[in-house]
Amino acid sequence: MSGNGGPSLMDSLFQRTLEDLIKGIRLHLPGAGQSSFISKSLDEIRREIKSTDLQTKSTAVQKLTYLHSLHGVDMSWAAFHAVELTSSPLFIYKKTGYLAASLSFRPSTDVLLLLTNQLRKDLSSTNQHEVSLALECLSVICTPDLARDLTPDIFTLLTCGKMFIRKKSIACLLMIFGQYPDAVRVCFKRLVENLESSDNAQTLAATVGVFCELASKEPRSYLPLAPEFYRILVESRNNWVLIKVLKIFMHLAKLEPRLAKKVVEPICDHMKRSEAKSLVFECVRTIVSSFYEYEFAVKLAVAKIREFLLDSDLNLRYLGLQGLLLVAPSHLWAVLENKEVVIKSLSDVDQNIKLEALRLVMSMVSDNNVVEICRVLIGYALKSDPEFCNEILRSMLSTCSRNVYEIIIDFDWYVSLLGEMARIPHCQNGEEIEYQLIDIGMRVKDVRPELVRVGRDLLIDPALLGNPFIHRILSAAAWVSGEYVQFSRKPFEIMEALLQPRTNLLPPSIRSVYIHSMFKVLSFCLHSFLLPEKGVNTSLSNFDDIEPGFTYSESEQEFTEPDHATRSSTFQKSDTFMLESIDNVLTQLITSLTPLADNHDVEIQERVRNVLGLAQLAQQEISCHHDLKEKMVDKVNLKTSIIINIINDALLEDFGPIPFSAQERVPIPDGLVLEENLSKLDSICADVRLPKSESFCLIKPVLLPTDGDSNSNQQNEEESGTAVESTSLLAEHRKRHGLFYLPSNDKKIASSSFPPANDPNQRDNDVEDLVKLTEESLVLKRKPNLSRPRPVVVKLDEGDRHPITVKKTDENEDLISGAVRDVLLGTEASLHSNISSSRRKGKSHSKVNMENSETGNSSKRRSKHRDHGKNVEDRDENSEKGKKKSVGRHKARRRADGDGVVVVQKPIIPDFLL
Amino acid sequence: MIKAMIVINNQGKPRLSKFYNYTPLEQQQKLIRSIYSVLCLRPENVSNFIEGSSFLGPDSRLVYKLFATLYFIFVFDSSENELAMFDLIQVYVEILEKCFSNVCELDLVLNCSKMHTILDEMILGGQVVETNSEKVMQAVDEIAKMEKITAATKFISKSTSLFWG
């Protein structure tokens, strides 16, 4: 090959063709060999493309286009050469140039403007394939400038005699509108004309397609064309056209409820008549999502769905399930009728089908079957692959928490279900479970004892600490155990769990929650120990484990001592042991926390020092007063007691859920100027240190762990390094506190009235179970005989979870629809005269949409309605009446407007529909 | 509208890619890779539709069909009917079959521009403009003829043309 300069004759003579290039690439193995071959070819192409010979240049561009689109090679540098080729009179070069342009040009390509003239020239070419090339290219690379400059040319093509070109220019129009909304003013009329001319199925399909796209973004503007779409719905036999028209009606139906009455019957006719599954499904979709109030139509649609569900074709079954999902919100009976199929689909091989089935199962959930369905689903979750397992958990969580846990009656059960979920090996929904555990704790007072039990079970299991996905759940468990420690049977046990060595596997943000919970537990224990007479009513009633040998040997009778009097008497007796155990806890706390006092994470350091401060003070005083254990009175006067009293008062304050807008609703106090610049304060405050530590332990909301900490997911490097070490530590720990690691037995002791959700023994006969239970609890709709009433759930008036974000509409869409409205309404008068004079002799129906305006005269309006009557003969009397009424209304409105004066004040969409 | 038409083989190599909205090249390749990573995990004999909002952007669906070693894929939004798109793949493959009797992957590898020509006759600007395979074939033949005539003229005037190879 020649040297560095331009291409030589040799290059042209022995140029590799595209085929050579492809074969060359195939000869080289993927990897280094191939990429070096490609870069060698690129060098060749760079030389060849500069050739003055169009053949050489064309081949070079062809090769480059190939490399660009399938091997990801950049070809922006060759844009000019592509433009050059498009101007060639030879079709093959022109085509190569256009293909390169449409595949590689971007809105920022600077030579784009050079293409404008060439496009214009080709759009008016006599060769239809050249026009088609230009249209195709324009539709892909369209920019506002190109659209603006070429709108007149497209406008001309919209009435082109060759259908081949007309359909393509219509399809291209959509892109033009998107880039240059003003084009609507020019072209919309002709677009509507194309809608009315039913002589060619393909142009009609393209036109309806464009309207479908436009209506999907902003349907209101196209409401006046409803009669035209209706005519197409009734007359057309082209499935593509019908599908698009159905989609248009789906958009329009939301705005104009009266449409439904008219279109439901023709849609049903199509559903009954059509052989094409695509059309049938579209009819079904339209009916169940937009016209679900028409019982007969829905029945027909559900029958069709059933056909789909029983079909052997998986695609149809999938769509059938989708259809069923659309019916579910309005007609749950349809789902119940097909529940066997749905539940069987839950174990289908096809992921899609499984997911749809899951959604359907969730749609069947109600307050009286939620327990059983969740039990069965947990069984499925344990069996399925991680992805589907999490999908199951996700949908369970979202269904159960819907409308502030609307369907949950037994919160104890639900909270323990959340605990079960955390133990599912694939569980990755930590964040949601964390949120719900805390949320329920704050909202539902009655469930707090159970919540603490679940939290304890989670905290105490060292295995869970190794799974980063459930760290968030542990954080919630730690928080509830600390916050509601007064419901705990064994606060010391919680303390042990919080202190276990493997907690160093937790990220710092969660560790700090752990440490703060220790603080709460500690202050609670100290309070109960030091100031029992005060705490008797509030907390001590639950504090019955502080008894002889409480720490290591738990006797069951403790739980079976409900009598308050005996308890307080045993409490007096057991004081000695309590002192020992408090002492124990304090020592343990100080030993394990002291190394953390110099932690790099400020949150941890801060909190550790708080806890240590309190613990050390307490330890000192308690051991000093060892002899005073008989005299309770003295305890009250200890420094610790005073502090504990203050802390406890602060901690006891209950705080509930807070709405998102709470901050905004706090009135700004008089005299507070928020905008005032505070920088002047810097000089004053420079040497004043804020009393952080005190304020921190007194103000609780700081702690709310739901505030996603930015570094919550970052594992502390240093600490994870000790992971290996921790296993041996754990073994030691287990040895020492062997009794704490008996969760299975423990659960039985703390007997709950419901079965554990994922009991392996109950998991086998899933399908029959689910079918049976849906049978029982759904069909009969009997009220469950509740053992206890649903507890009070605190609800907020507004925005309970997420603030509603206002959807912003695309500016362009606004412009388009504005222009459409102008065309349809504003310039109606001129349009009307144009059309009625220039065309339409026999086709009265096509006048319809043009006449439909405030300015049309009533006699014509009436004739329009009559035409419609002809189109659809069998109509019920109701709609007939409706029509008359509307005619009357039109008249009245017109009179009010004043005769003859054509003034359209505002773009009211008149009703053409009845 | 139709957002993209993609053909990839069962090793993830793209054979044809056409995006109807401007998509930067890197984005295109990323999408193709993520589509392949989803498709290659799907067993045979499962449904051909995929809800693609998670990896293709909001309101995206995907229909694919595996013919021998090639996946034919349409990406589209809720303005299209899934089964109709499925039929469209069928039509496209039918036309390919007519163009290269007994079509195989190599035919497509070597005739990338022809695949574009056929596709452009069926879809323009994301809208389906022709579904009749006869009519598409007719247009494609006309185009091929025009390509040949001009190339043949070249051939006479310039003996270096390799077009007839």
Interface residues (C-beta under 8 A of the other chain):
Chain A: S12 L13 Q15 T17 L18 E19 I22 R26 Q55 Q62 Y66 H68 S69 L70 G72 D74 L90 F91 I92 Y93 K95 T96 L99 L103 R106 P107 N127 H129 S132 L135 E136 S139 V140 I141 F164 K167 K168 A171 C172 L174 M175 Q202 A205 A206 G209 V210 C212 E213 S216 N239 W240 I243 K244 K247 A276 K277 S278 F281 E282 L314 N315 R317 Y318 L319 V349 D350 Q351 N352 I353 L355
Chain B: M1 K13 P14 R15 L16 S17 K18 Y20 Y22 P24 L25 E26 Q28 Q29 R42 P43 N45 V46 S47 N48 F49 I50 E51 S78 S79 N81 E82 L83 A84 F86 D87 V109 L110 C112 S113 H116 T117 D120 E121 L124 G125 G126 Q127 V128 V129 E130 T131 A139 E142 I143 M146 E147 I149 T150 A151 T153 K154 K158 T160 S161 L162 G165
